[in-house]
Amino acid sequence: MSEAVWVVGAAMTRFARYPDKEAVHLGAEASLAALADAGVSMGDVGAMAVGYMGQPNMAGQMLQRHIGQTGTAVYNVVNGCATGGTAVRTAIMAVKAGECDVALAVGMEKMGKAGLLGVSDRAADAPFEPSGPYGAVMPLEGVLGTNLMPGWFALSGTEYAYKHGGVGFAQFARVAEKNHAHSALNPLAQYQTAFTLDEIMGADMISYPNTLPMCSPTSDGAAAVVVMSDAKLRTLDLAQQRRAVKVSASIITSDPYADGCDVQHDVDTLTRNAADQAYEAAGLGPDDLNLVELHDCFATAELCHYDNLRLCEPGGAGDFIDSGAPWRTGRIPVNVSGGLLSKGHPIAATGVANIYEVTTHLRGEAGARQIEGARVGLTHVLGGGVTGGWASVVHILERAAS
C-alpha cells in the first residue's frame, strides 16, 4: 500500500442477546464509542461503510439517523460472514482513494436464537430445527447436514484430517478448549466459561467432529472502527497519534477458478491467496505476527485456517494445536478474544470486532488478556454459501512507532 491509513478509533458492544434493542441501536452505540475513541465527530467523517446481513436495504442510512445525518457517502455492504471485514476494507479504500480523510466502518447484527448461522425453523420445508442453549442447528434424524454450515465445515475438517496426519477428534476439540478458556478473560464475550477437553468431547454432537461447544453461537452485537489518512493523523495530538494502529495490508479475495475442484478447495485457495497477498503488501511474514483473530465459525474451520494462513507448516495444523502455539501464552496466539466459538458471531459485526480486538492489543489496552509487547496482528474472516461463492478478507495491523 502507498500512503498509510490508520485505525484511530475502535469500539464494540458486548456480543450477547438484546431482546429490547434493534441492530441499529447496537450499531449506533458502537459507532459513537468509536468516534469518541478517535476524538472525532460525525462531522469529520467523509464516508461510511455499514454491514448488516439482517436488513441490508439502506442500513447505513438508517444508522445515520441515529448518529448524525451529515449527508456523507454511505456504502451498504453485504458479503456473507465476511461482511464486517469487507466494510472495513471499503472504508480504508475510501481514504486511500482520496475520497475523504476520515471514514467509519460499522458491522451490526441481531440474530437472536434464529438457529446456527441464521438457519431457523421458519423454513417449513427444511429438515433442521434450532435447539440447545446456543441456538444451534441439529439434524432431526442424525443425518449429517452437508447442505448447511454445520455439515459443510464438518466435512472440511474431516477432509483435512484424511489428507494429513496428526489430526483427529482431540485436535479439533482442543481448538474449542483454547477459545473458551480465552473468552473467560474477555468481558465483551458472549460466553465467558472455560470447558475441559472431556466436557467438549462429551457434549452433544452437532455434526461430527463438531460438538456443541465447537460451534459458534448466534449473537446480537455491533462493532465500529474509524480509519484516517496519514495527513489527517498528523493533525491530532501526540497522545492520539501514539494510539493509532497502521493498516499494513487490506486484502479481499474471491473464488479462484479450478477445473473440477470442490467448494472446500476454493475456500482454502482463496484464503491462502488472501494471506499471501497480505504478507507481501505488508512486507511481513507469519513469523512476525504476535496475535491472530481468525474465522473459527467451527473448531474444524480454525484448525484448517492455521494451514491456510501459513501459521504452521503445510499439513501441520494438528501438531500446531498440540504444541500449544495458538494459546495466548504460545508462539502465535490465535483468537485471544475467545473467537467466534465463545466471543460470539453476529455475522456482519464479526470482521469489525476482529479489528477492534487486534487494535486493542497493539495499543496495550486489552487488560487481563493482553499479549505483552504485541506489535503486529492479523485478522481474517470468511464468508459465503455452501452452493454459492466465497470471499476471504485479511488485514495486517501494526503498532505505531513510539
Phi, psi and omega in degrees: 000152182275251180299139186291146169243142188236142167275118182245348177216140181207139180201157172209153170280165167294139173279127186195207171240128184237083183295339184257008180233144172270164181302321182295330177291319177295319178298320178295319179300312180293320182296312181296324178293320179293319177298316178296321179297326180277345182075029178232174178234175177299334177295339178272344187279123181262349178201146176235140172237118189237122178256133180201104181287330187291326179211077189292343186288106175061034181297322180296321177293323175300317180295321180303326180299336182265336186240356177134111179270089183263358182081008182290159181297139178235128173249117176270125191242130173223120182208048181060214180289352174269009184303311183297315178297324178292322177298317178298314179298321179299317178296318178299316183290331175296320177290316180300324182283353181082011178295327183201168175263339182224131177226151181242127175247133184225138169236132182216147183200145170228108185254332185060218177251056184286350186110160186301123181054038170087359180273130184223175180281006175290339175275099190297332183267003181275136183276032180225158176214150180286144177199163175085166186292341179266001187067035184282167180253128180246136171297133186295323184239031178073014181279133177294115186278076185291347178274357178238165188301320179303313180290321183295314180286335172296315179295322180296323178291316181291330175296317178297317180297323179295322184280334189230146179282166175076015181235124177211191182307317184296322181294318177297318181295327179296330175300312180293321177304314180298310186292322176293324176296318178298320185295337179297343179260002185247107182292346179264000180285147179295317177239139185227043183238127175279148178233147174284162178299321179296321179296320180292314182290335181267000181285171180305133179278125178269305176201110191308133009262016183270114171275178185304313179289356178261010180241140178289144177278161166283150191211160167247145177163175181208157175212154182211147174224147175252125177246152191214149176288161178297319181297318180292321180302322183292349176273350180277166179290163187299324181297318178292321179299323181288337178273350182292147180239126184283135172273102183274339177202141175218108190230138171229137176230155175233178188309125171279158175279133174213119185298119175077008182281160175266176184297319182299321177301317178300315182297314178300313184293315182293328177289318177297320178297317179297316180296314182297318179295322180293315179299319180294316181297322182278344186068032183228171177226174181304327181291346178275349185284138174257341174196157182222133169246108184241172191275089181261059178301332172221156180301324179298323181295315181300315182299318178296324183285342170306316181287313184298326181269008176067026179282343180224173174294150178308128181079004187257020184296324178296314177296325182297312180290322179296330182285344184085003184303322184272002174289160184297341176262005185267191186289317177228088182301131181239129178057055176295338178291342192109346178065182178297330183300328186229324175296326181116167185217068169285105204317302185290338182276341190301310183295326178288321178297326176298319177296317177303314184297311181294318178303317182297320178291318182294334175277349184075029186242022187268005174064227187295336182263007185303131169273109186298135177071016182298129180238333183224133177222154180237139173239151184212135170225153182229130180224149177164193180225154185301320181255002182246202181271171184227158175221145177232131182238128179233131172239143171241128182241146179229144177292143177294147176295143181293000000 
